[in-house]
């Protein structure tokens, strides 16, 4: 019988864990996309490099929003 973890094992409620996970994934994605931008630039594909830059900007935006939610929750 499987049960889902609701914070009893980790000590972190699902909603808090989820925002932490989301923020980490956005930051990780922004780092990964930097490699993709460099690969595209090295191959002279400015269209693809711009695409990855836009995606990277969205990941940074998500990370900033996640960090703001964490700040509010940690302060309160």
Secondary structure, DSSP 8 states (H G I E B T S, - for coil): ------STTTSS-HHHHHHHHHHHHHHHHHHHHHHHHHHHHHTT-HHHHHHHHHHHHHHHHHHHHHHHHHHHHHH-
